[in-house]
Amino acid sequence: MIYNLSQSYEKERFNTKIKQLLEKECKVELKVINPKRTLSQNAYMHVLFGLLSVEWGYTLAEAKELAKRECPFMTYEKNEHTFLTPTSSLDKVKMIDFITWMRNWSSQHGCYLPSSEEYIENRYYFEKIAEQNKYYL
């Protein structure tokens, strides 16, 4: 069940449920649900991956993997192996952090990526670049 703890009625229901579960002494899983990223953030991030792809000659998947491998907070270790964090698991704040990191990282390597404001102002231009190079991506 999902409870919104910012609402007093939901808090009461949550506390009641916790008491019931404590009495049963059963196994439970508690998970915090973070706000999901916005659709505009998602579109912007994918345009940035597309621009990296076009600039550096990678496929979209290769550019995405490269950026994630280079980003210190987009990898994790498990059983002595390194894995990539899926972008689908990022909330709004982590998405902003990743996009900011990606813009800084790419500029250090000679590829300027537009800010979100520039993207909004010239959205069709950037989408046109991706569309023209879709065959290569």
CYANA upper distance limits for C-alpha pairs under 8 A (distance plus 0.5 A):
  3 TYR  CA     10 GLU  CA      6.28
  3 TYR  CA     11 LYS  CA      7.84
  3 TYR  CA     13 ARG  CA      8.47
  3 TYR  CA     14 PHE  CA      7.01
  4 ASN  CA     10 GLU  CA      6.32
  4 ASN  CA     11 LYS  CA      7.80
  5 LEU  CA     10 GLU  CA      6.34
  5 LEU  CA     11 LYS  CA      5.62
  5 LEU  CA     14 PHE  CA      8.42
  6 SER  CA     10 GLU  CA      8.18
  6 SER  CA     11 LYS  CA      7.98
  7 GLN  CA     11 LYS  CA      6.81
  8 SER  CA     12 GLU  CA      6.85
  9 TYR  CA     13 ARG  CA      6.91
 10 GLU  CA     14 PHE  CA      6.53
 11 LYS  CA     15 ASN  CA      6.63
 12 GLU  CA     16 THR  CA      6.68
 13 ARG  CA     17 LYS  CA      6.69
 14 PHE  CA     18 ILE  CA      6.70
 15 ASN  CA     19 LYS  CA      6.75
 16 THR  CA     20 GLN  CA      6.85
 17 LYS  CA     21 LEU  CA      6.74
 18 ILE  CA     22 LEU  CA      6.56
 19 LYS  CA     23 GLU  CA      6.75
 20 GLN  CA     24 LYS  CA      6.92
 21 LEU  CA     25 GLU  CA      6.64
 21 LEU  CA     26 CYS  CA      6.85
 21 LEU  CA     28 VAL  CA      8.47
 22 LEU  CA     26 CYS  CA      7.67
 34 ASN  CA     91 ASP  CA      6.61
 35 PRO  CA     91 ASP  CA      6.19
 35 PRO  CA     92 LYS  CA      7.01
 36 LYS  CA     90 LEU  CA      7.63
 36 LYS  CA     91 ASP  CA      5.14
 36 LYS  CA     92 LYS  CA      6.38
 37 ARG  CA     41 GLN  CA      6.97
 37 ARG  CA     42 ASN  CA      7.59
 37 ARG  CA     90 LEU  CA      7.34
 37 ARG  CA     91 ASP  CA      5.42
 37 ARG  CA     92 LYS  CA      4.72
 37 ARG  CA     93 VAL  CA      8.45
 37 ARG  CA     95 MET  CA      7.33
 38 THR  CA     42 ASN  CA      6.87
 38 THR  CA     92 LYS  CA      7.44
 39 LEU  CA     43 ALA  CA      6.68
 40 SER  CA     44 TYR  CA      6.55
 41 GLN  CA     45 MET  CA      6.58
 41 GLN  CA     95 MET  CA      8.03
 42 ASN  CA     46 HIS  CA      6.81
 43 ALA  CA     47 VAL  CA      6.78
 44 TYR  CA     48 LEU  CA      6.82
 44 TYR  CA    116 SER  CA      7.58
 44 TYR  CA    119 TYR  CA      7.77
 45 MET  CA     49 PHE  CA      6.87
 45 MET  CA     99 ILE  CA      7.18
 46 HIS  CA     50 GLY  CA      6.64
 47 VAL  CA     51 LEU  CA      6.64
 47 VAL  CA    126 PHE  CA      7.57
 47 VAL  CA    127 GLU  CA      7.50
 47 VAL  CA    130 ALA  CA      7.87
 48 LEU  CA     52 LEU  CA      6.70
 48 LEU  CA    113 LEU  CA      6.93
 48 LEU  CA    114 PRO  CA      8.32
 49 PHE  CA     53 SER  CA      6.64
 49 PHE  CA     60 LEU  CA      6.79
 49 PHE  CA     63 ALA  CA      6.58
 49 PHE  CA     64 LYS  CA      6.44
 50 GLY  CA     54 VAL  CA      6.74
 50 GLY  CA     60 LEU  CA      6.37
 50 GLY  CA     63 ALA  CA      8.30
 50 GLY  CA    130 ALA  CA      6.43
 50 GLY  CA    137 LEU  CA      7.97
 51 LEU  CA     55 GLU  CA      6.54
 51 LEU  CA    113 LEU  CA      7.75
 51 LEU  CA    126 PHE  CA      8.33
 51 LEU  CA    129 ILE  CA      8.25
 51 LEU  CA    130 ALA  CA      7.49
 52 LEU  CA     56 TRP  CA      6.46
 52 LEU  CA     57 GLY  CA      8.49
 52 LEU  CA     58 TYR  CA      8.20
 52 LEU  CA     63 ALA  CA      6.80
 52 LEU  CA    106 SER  CA      8.33
 52 LEU  CA    111 CYS  CA      7.71
 52 LEU  CA    113 LEU  CA      8.36
 53 SER  CA     57 GLY  CA      5.95
 53 SER  CA     58 TYR  CA      5.10
 53 SER  CA     59 THR  CA      6.12
 53 SER  CA     60 LEU  CA      6.08
 53 SER  CA     62 GLU  CA      8.21
 53 SER  CA     63 ALA  CA      5.98
 53 SER  CA    137 LEU  CA      7.28
 54 VAL  CA     58 TYR  CA      7.28
 54 VAL  CA     59 THR  CA      8.49
 54 VAL  CA    130 ALA  CA      8.13
 54 VAL  CA    133 ASN  CA      7.45
 54 VAL  CA    137 LEU  CA      8.00
 55 GLU  CA    111 CYS  CA      7.48
 58 TYR  CA     62 GLU  CA      6.18
 58 TYR  CA     63 ALA  CA      6.27
 58 TYR  CA    137 LEU  CA      7.46
 59 THR  CA     63 ALA  CA      6.70
 59 THR  CA    136 TYR  CA      7.04
 59 THR  CA    137 LEU  CA      4.76
 60 LEU  CA     64 LYS  CA      6.66
 60 LEU  CA    137 LEU  CA      5.64
 61 ALA  CA     65 GLU  CA      6.61
 62 GLU  CA     66 LEU  CA      6.49
 63 ALA  CA     67 ALA  CA      6.63
 64 LYS  CA     68 LYS  CA      6.70
 65 GLU  CA     69 ARG  CA      6.52
 65 GLU  CA     84 LEU  CA      8.38
 66 LEU  CA     70 GLU  CA      6.74
 67 ALA  CA     71 CYS  CA      6.70
 67 ALA  CA    102 MET  CA      7.33
 68 LYS  CA     74 MET  CA      5.91
 68 LYS  CA     75 THR  CA      7.55
 68 LYS  CA     84 LEU  CA      7.07
 68 LYS  CA     85 THR  CA      8.10
 69 ARG  CA     74 MET  CA      7.33
 69 ARG  CA     75 THR  CA      7.00
 69 ARG  CA     84 LEU  CA      7.27
 71 CYS  CA     75 THR  CA      7.83
 71 CYS  CA     98 PHE  CA      8.32
 71 CYS  CA    101 TRP  CA      7.86
 71 CYS  CA    102 MET  CA      8.18
 74 MET  CA     84 LEU  CA      6.42
 74 MET  CA     85 THR  CA      5.53
 74 MET  CA     86 PRO  CA      8.41
 75 THR  CA     82 THR  CA      7.04
 75 THR  CA     83 PHE  CA      6.01
 75 THR  CA     84 LEU  CA      5.01
 75 THR  CA     85 THR  CA      5.95
 76 TYR  CA     82 THR  CA      6.14
 76 TYR  CA     83 PHE  CA      5.89
 76 TYR  CA     84 LEU  CA      6.97
 76 TYR  CA     85 THR  CA      7.42
 77 GLU  CA     81 HIS  CA      5.96
 77 GLU  CA     82 THR  CA      5.07
 77 GLU  CA     83 PHE  CA      6.73
 78 LYS  CA     82 THR  CA      6.97
 78 LYS  CA     83 PHE  CA      7.95
 85 THR  CA     89 SER  CA      7.93
 86 PRO  CA     90 LEU  CA      8.02
 87 THR  CA     95 MET  CA      8.30
 90 LEU  CA     94 LYS  CA      6.01
 90 LEU  CA     95 MET  CA      6.10
 91 ASP  CA     95 MET  CA      6.45
 92 LYS  CA     96 ILE  CA      6.76
 93 VAL  CA     97 ASP  CA      6.80
 94 LYS  CA     98 PHE  CA      6.60
 95 MET  CA     99 ILE  CA      6.60
 96 ILE  CA    100 THR  CA      6.55
 97 ASP  CA    101 TRP  CA      6.54
 98 PHE  CA    102 MET  CA      6.48
 99 ILE  CA    103 ARG  CA      6.67
100 THR  CA    104 ASN  CA      6.80
101 TRP  CA    105 TRP  CA      6.47
102 MET  CA    106 SER  CA      6.45
103 ARG  CA    107 SER  CA      6.66
103 ARG  CA    112 TYR  CA      7.67
103 ARG  CA    113 LEU  CA      6.15
103 ARG  CA    114 PRO  CA      8.31
104 ASN  CA    108 GLN  CA      6.82
105 TRP  CA    109 HIS  CA      7.11
106 SER  CA    110 GLY  CA      6.90
106 SER  CA    111 CYS  CA      5.60
106 SER  CA    112 TYR  CA      6.98
106 SER  CA    113 LEU  CA      7.66
107 SER  CA    111 CYS  CA      5.35
107 SER  CA    112 TYR  CA      5.54
107 SER  CA    113 LEU  CA      7.69
114 PRO  CA    118 GLU  CA      6.05
114 PRO  CA    119 TYR  CA      6.43
115 SER  CA    119 TYR  CA      6.63
116 SER  CA    120 ILE  CA      6.66
117 GLU  CA    121 GLU  CA      6.73
118 GLU  CA    122 ASN  CA      6.52
118 GLU  CA    123 ARG  CA      8.30
119 TYR  CA    123 ARG  CA      5.48
119 TYR  CA    126 PHE  CA      7.71
122 ASN  CA    126 PHE  CA      7.04
123 ARG  CA    127 GLU  CA      6.66
124 TYR  CA    128 LYS  CA      6.38
125 TYR  CA    129 ILE  CA      6.92
126 PHE  CA    130 ALA  CA      6.98
127 GLU  CA    131 GLU  CA      6.56
128 LYS  CA    132 GLN  CA      6.49
129 ILE  CA    133 ASN  CA      6.81
130 ALA  CA    134 LYS  CA      6.29
133 ASN  CA    137 LEU  CA      6.91
